[in-house]
Amino acid sequence: MSDQSSAARTVLVTGGNRGIGRAIAERFIAAGDNVVVTSRSGGDGPDGAYTVQADVTDSASVNAAFKEIEGKFGPVEVLVANAGVTKDTLLVRMKDADFQDVIDTNLTGAFRVVQRATKGFMRLKHGRIIFISSVVGYTGAPGQVNYASSKAGLVGMARAVTRELGSRGITANVVAPGYIDTAMTQELSDEVKDNYLSMIPAQRFGHVEEVAGAVEYLASDAAAYVSGAIIPVDGGLGLGH
């Protein structure tokens, strides 16, 4: 974006080796930033990104990844907490592990990377945190009590971080995608797709690039006075929430 500093920033995108995270990483690469993506499986990120293997459910793994990043590029300046999993099942059938595993990755995992990144932010007196939540975090969805809870929790986290660190040049915001055209949605039956589309005022699924655009804005100098905000990228699905 035109008002961003010309100096390359160190940008970390957790879970940036596929889907929405990959598109976000590609957007920052195109802007000339030093982009690092984490991959739990060790799968490669997009061309131009530096990939580190990290498990956000393990604090030691997160710390090791940050040390590697800092050694190569210096402190992280932009953190996109995107890593997430789903284990969908109806409430009455959901096991404790189904709930806990999703919370530990999507919510506690975000806490781990934010807490570790904050050390660098505090020294720099500057930082951008963008949480990738979901429209489900405020509308709910059947079979997703665990996922919806984890994504709603990111809103509280962003706002608490804003209250704590807003005076230090650090912002924390949330992007909440709706139904985005990814490999997962492409596998849905036509009947399921039509049902989803009937609920979306825009009458289409979103594109990963549209989510990446919102993230790019929140990481820019233009958004220096935006913190604790939720930006929905959902075609109007969550209207009124």
N, C-alpha and C positions, 0 to 999 in steps of 0.2 A: 504494500500500500504506500502511497506517495509520502505520507508523513512519518513513516518509520525511519529510524536511524539507518544510515547506510552501512554501519558496521554489522558484520555477521553476529547473530546471537547464538547462544547454545540453547537448543530446543529439545526437550525430551517428550516423546509421545509413548506412553505405555500401551502395550498391545498394538503397536503401529505396524505390524507386519501383514495385516489384512483388513479388509472392509473399510469402515469409517476411519479407523486409526491410520490406515495406509494412505487414504486420500488426504488426511490432515498433514501427515508427514510430507507428502508430495507437494502440498501447497507451500510449506515452509522451505523446502528444498528449492523450489522455483523462485522464492524470494531471496535466495542466497544465504540462508542461515545454515549453521552447523546443526544438523538434525540427527538425533539419536533415537532409535526405537528399541523398546524392550520386547523380547519374545520369550514366552515361557518354554516353548518347545525348541527354541533355537533356530526357528525358520527365519529366512532372510527378509529384511525390510525392502523398501523400494530402492531403485538405483539412486545413488547419491547419499543414502542414509548410512549411518554407522549402527550396527546391530549389536546389542548386548543381551546375553541370556540372563533373565531375571524372573523370579517368582514373587509376585507382590504379596503372597500369603506368608512370606518368610522375610523377617526384618534383616537377617544377616545377608540374604541374597540381594535385597534392595540396597543395603549399605555398600556391598561389594560393587554393585553396578554403578552407584554414584561415584565411588572412588575411581573406577575405571574411566568414567566420563570426565570427571574433574581433572584427571591426569592428562587426558588427551585434548580436551577443549576448554577447560576452566569451568567455573561454576555454572550450573543450569540457571538460565534467566527466564525461560518460559517452560512451564510444566503443563502438559495436557494429560490429565488422569482419565484414560480411556479404557484400560484393561477391564474386561468383564466377562462373566459367564452366565448361562441360564440353566436352570434345572426345573423346568415347568411341570407342575402336576397340581391337581386339585387339593385344596386345603386339607380335606379329610384324609387324603392319601399321602400328604407330604411328611416325610420323615425328618427328624431333627437334623440329620446330616444334609439333607436337601436344602434346608433353610440356612444352616450355618455355613456351608460351603460357599453359597452365593453371597452371603453377607461378608464373609472373610475375604473374598476376592474383590467384589464390587465396592464395598464400603470401607472395610478395615484396610484393604489393600490401598485404596486412595489415601487414607489417613497416613499409612506408612510412607508413601512416596512424598506426600506433601510435607510431613514432618521433617523428612531428611532434606528435601529441597530448601526448606525454610532457613536452614543454616547458611546456605549460600546467599539467599535473598537478603538476610539480615546484614551480612557483610557488605553486599552491594547497595543496600538501601533501595532496592528495586526488585520487582518480580511480578510475573504474571502466572496465575493459576487458573486453568480452565478445566472444569469437571464435565465429563460427558455423561449426562443423565439420560432421561427418557420421558416421553409424554406419559408413559405408564406410571411414572413416579407421582403424578398428581391426578390422573384419571383412574388408575387401577386397571386391572385386567384379570379375568378368570384364569386360574391356573398359575398366577404369577405373584402370589403373596410374598414370596421370598425376593423376587426380582424388583417388584414395585417398592418394597420396603427399603431395599438397598439403594435404589435410585432416588427415592424421596429423601433419604438420609444425606445425600450429597448436597441437597439444598441447604439443610441446616449446617452442614460442615462449611460450605462456602460463606455463609452469613456469619458464622462464629469466627472464622478466619479473618473476615473483613473487619469485624469489631476489634479483634486482637491486633491485627497487623496493618490496618488501613493507614495509620500514621507513619508507616515505614516505607511508603512508596510501593506497597504490595497490594495487588488486587486479586480477588477470587470470585469467579463467576461460573455460571452453569449454562451449558448448551443442552437443550432437551429435544433430541430428534424424535420425530414420529416414525411412520412406516417408510423406511428408506430402501431403495432398490439395491439389494445386496444379494450375494449368493444364497443366503437364507430365505429371503422373500421370493426369490425366483423359483424355489422348490415348492412353494405353496400351490395348492390346487386352484384352478380357475374359480371355483365356487368360493373358496376362502378369500381369494384376492378380491372378487367382486363384493364380498361382504365388507371387507376393510375399506375399499374404495367408496362404498356408499356412505361411509361415516366421515369421509375427508372432504371438506368444502372445495379444495383445489381439484378433487377428482383425479388425483394421480399420486403415485408414490414419489417421494423425494429422491434426490440424487446425492451421493456421498460428497460431491463437490460443493453442494449447497450448505452442508454441515461444515465443511472445511472453511468456507467463506466466513461463516459466523465466528468460528474459532480464530481465524486470522484477524478479524476486526478486534476481538477482545484482547488479543496479544499486542495490538498496535498502540502507538502513542495517542491515536485518536480516542482510545478508550481509557485513558488514564484516570478519568473521573467516573468510570463505571465500575462498581464493585458490589457484590452481593446480589447481582441481577440474574434472572433466568431469561434466556433467549430461546423461545421455542422455534424449532425448524420442523413444522409438522403439517403444513398446508391448512392450518386452522382447526385441526382435529381437537386440540385441547382448549378451544376458544372458551373464554370465561373463567378459566382456572388461574 
